[in-house]
Amino acid sequence: ELEIRGPFNIEDFNTEDLGKNPLIVQSKYLHSLSIINYEEGIDPRHLAHLLSSCYSISKLNLNVEIRRLPEYDYSSSNLAYIKLRRCKLEEDPMPTLAKLPYLSMLELHEDAFIGKEMFCCGQAFAKLESLSLYDLDFLEEWKVSEGAMPCLRRLEIEFCGRLKKNPDLLRFIATLQELKI
């Protein structure tokens, strides 16, 4: 496990600096990565580089402002668990996160997303079993289309005060075993 607390910036960002990661980052034994910073955000380019270096991680915890998900090859990732907190994502993260082939647990907490609408479409989240939406103050609408999240067993929605009631939301999720609202 690796936890990075505090500032995480590369000065004079260029590709030459990016190859200078400590060996632990590129280790095949690194399976969990956490980045926590309450004071400053992180440049999505730096995060993308770190993720591409950590090819064996299966667990990612981001508790830092990033505003947008990084450009990164999500389809080749081994990530199975992601927790995003205080990321203040401005664009719907679902289309990007849906590309993760092994994602089974997703938690979006405390202003992880500050947009108004989220949409899960098509065959999105093929292996997702647990989804937690917590304290997303700006979320007003969440749509799930037929075929999305075919393995979802646990859904938790708490403190999403602006989220409009949508009786059709769970119509396509037949595998749900636990619902907490």
Secondary structure as a PSIPRED ss2 file (coil, helix, strand):
# PSIPRED VFORMAT (PSIPRED V4.0)

   1 E C   1.000  0.000  0.000
   2 L E   0.000  0.000  1.000
   3 E E   0.000  0.000  1.000
   4 I E   0.000  0.000  1.000
   5 R E   0.000  0.000  1.000
   6 G C   1.000  0.000  0.000
   7 P C   1.000  0.000  0.000
   8 F C   1.000  0.000  0.000
   9 N C   1.000  0.000  0.000
  10 I C   1.000  0.000  0.000
  11 E C   1.000  0.000  0.000
  12 D C   1.000  0.000  0.000
  13 F C   1.000  0.000  0.000
  14 N C   1.000  0.000  0.000
  15 T H   0.000  1.000  0.000
  16 E H   0.000  1.000  0.000
  17 D H   0.000  1.000  0.000
  18 L H   0.000  1.000  0.000
  19 G C   1.000  0.000  0.000
  20 K C   1.000  0.000  0.000
  21 N C   1.000  0.000  0.000
  22 P C   1.000  0.000  0.000
  23 L H   0.000  1.000  0.000
  24 I H   0.000  1.000  0.000
  25 V H   0.000  1.000  0.000
  26 Q H   0.000  1.000  0.000
  27 S C   1.000  0.000  0.000
  28 K C   1.000  0.000  0.000
  29 Y C   1.000  0.000  0.000
  30 L C   1.000  0.000  0.000
  31 H C   1.000  0.000  0.000
  32 S E   0.000  0.000  1.000
  33 L E   0.000  0.000  1.000
  34 S E   0.000  0.000  1.000
  35 I E   0.000  0.000  1.000
  36 I E   0.000  0.000  1.000
  37 N C   1.000  0.000  0.000
  38 Y C   1.000  0.000  0.000
  39 E C   1.000  0.000  0.000
  40 E C   1.000  0.000  0.000
  41 G C   1.000  0.000  0.000
  42 I C   1.000  0.000  0.000
  43 D C   1.000  0.000  0.000
  44 P H   0.000  1.000  0.000
  45 R H   0.000  1.000  0.000
  46 H H   0.000  1.000  0.000
  47 L H   0.000  1.000  0.000
  48 A H   0.000  1.000  0.000
  49 H H   0.000  1.000  0.000
  50 L H   0.000  1.000  0.000
  51 L H   0.000  1.000  0.000
  52 S H   0.000  1.000  0.000
  53 S H   0.000  1.000  0.000
  54 C C   1.000  0.000  0.000
  55 Y C   1.000  0.000  0.000
  56 S C   1.000  0.000  0.000
  57 I C   1.000  0.000  0.000
  58 S C   1.000  0.000  0.000
  59 K E   0.000  0.000  1.000
  60 L E   0.000  0.000  1.000
  61 N E   0.000  0.000  1.000
  62 L E   0.000  0.000  1.000
  63 N E   0.000  0.000  1.000
  64 V C   1.000  0.000  0.000
  65 E C   1.000  0.000  0.000
  66 I C   1.000  0.000  0.000
  67 R C   1.000  0.000  0.000
  68 R C   1.000  0.000  0.000
  69 L C   1.000  0.000  0.000
  70 P C   1.000  0.000  0.000
  71 E C   1.000  0.000  0.000
  72 Y C   1.000  0.000  0.000
  73 D C   1.000  0.000  0.000
  74 Y H   0.000  1.000  0.000
  75 S H   0.000  1.000  0.000
  76 S H   0.000  1.000  0.000
  77 S C   1.000  0.000  0.000
  78 N C   1.000  0.000  0.000
  79 L C   1.000  0.000  0.000
  80 A C   1.000  0.000  0.000
  81 Y E   0.000  0.000  1.000
  82 I E   0.000  0.000  1.000
  83 K E   0.000  0.000  1.000
  84 L E   0.000  0.000  1.000
  85 R E   0.000  0.000  1.000
  86 R C   1.000  0.000  0.000
  87 C C   1.000  0.000  0.000
  88 K C   1.000  0.000  0.000
  89 L E   0.000  0.000  1.000
  90 E C   1.000  0.000  0.000
  91 E C   1.000  0.000  0.000
  92 D C   1.000  0.000  0.000
  93 P C   1.000  0.000  0.000
  94 M H   0.000  1.000  0.000
  95 P H   0.000  1.000  0.000
  96 T H   0.000  1.000  0.000
  97 L H   0.000  1.000  0.000
  98 A C   1.000  0.000  0.000
  99 K C   1.000  0.000  0.000
 100 L C   1.000  0.000  0.000
 101 P C   1.000  0.000  0.000
 102 Y C   1.000  0.000  0.000
 103 L C   1.000  0.000  0.000
 104 S C   1.000  0.000  0.000
 105 M E   0.000  0.000  1.000
 106 L E   0.000  0.000  1.000
 107 E E   0.000  0.000  1.000
 108 L E   0.000  0.000  1.000
 109 H E   0.000  0.000  1.000
 110 E C   1.000  0.000  0.000
 111 D C   1.000  0.000  0.000
 112 A C   1.000  0.000  0.000
 113 F E   0.000  0.000  1.000
 114 I C   1.000  0.000  0.000
 115 G C   1.000  0.000  0.000
 116 K C   1.000  0.000  0.000
 117 E E   0.000  0.000  1.000
 118 M E   0.000  0.000  1.000
 119 F E   0.000  0.000  1.000
 120 C E   0.000  0.000  1.000
 121 C C   1.000  0.000  0.000
 122 G C   1.000  0.000  0.000
 123 Q C   1.000  0.000  0.000
 124 A C   1.000  0.000  0.000
 125 F C   1.000  0.000  0.000
 126 A C   1.000  0.000  0.000
 127 K C   1.000  0.000  0.000
 128 L C   1.000  0.000  0.000
 129 E C   1.000  0.000  0.000
 130 S E   0.000  0.000  1.000
 131 L E   0.000  0.000  1.000
 132 S E   0.000  0.000  1.000
 133 L E   0.000  0.000  1.000
 134 Y E   0.000  0.000  1.000
 135 D C   1.000  0.000  0.000
 136 L C   1.000  0.000  0.000
 137 D C   1.000  0.000  0.000
 138 F C   1.000  0.000  0.000
 139 L C   1.000  0.000  0.000
 140 E C   1.000  0.000  0.000
 141 E E   0.000  0.000  1.000
 142 W E   0.000  0.000  1.000
 143 K E   0.000  0.000  1.000
 144 V E   0.000  0.000  1.000
 145 S C   1.000  0.000  0.000
 146 E C   1.000  0.000  0.000
 147 G C   1.000  0.000  0.000
 148 A C   1.000  0.000  0.000
 149 M C   1.000  0.000  0.000
 150 P C   1.000  0.000  0.000
 151 C C   1.000  0.000  0.000
 152 L C   1.000  0.000  0.000
 153 R C   1.000  0.000  0.000
 154 R E   0.000  0.000  1.000
 155 L E   0.000  0.000  1.000
 156 E E   0.000  0.000  1.000
 157 I E   0.000  0.000  1.000
 158 E E   0.000  0.000  1.000
 159 F C   1.000  0.000  0.000
 160 C C   1.000  0.000  0.000
 161 G C   1.000  0.000  0.000
 162 R C   1.000  0.000  0.000
 163 L C   1.000  0.000  0.000
 164 K C   1.000  0.000  0.000
 165 K C   1.000  0.000  0.000
 166 N C   1.000  0.000  0.000
 167 P C   1.000  0.000  0.000
 168 D C   1.000  0.000  0.000
 169 L C   1.000  0.000  0.000
 170 L C   1.000  0.000  0.000
 171 R C   1.000  0.000  0.000
 172 F C   1.000  0.000  0.000
 173 I C   1.000  0.000  0.000
 174 A C   1.000  0.000  0.000
 175 T C   1.000  0.000  0.000
 176 L C   1.000  0.000  0.000
 177 Q C   1.000  0.000  0.000
 178 E E   0.000  0.000  1.000
 179 L E   0.000  0.000  1.000
 180 K E   0.000  0.000  1.000
 181 I C   1.000  0.000  0.000
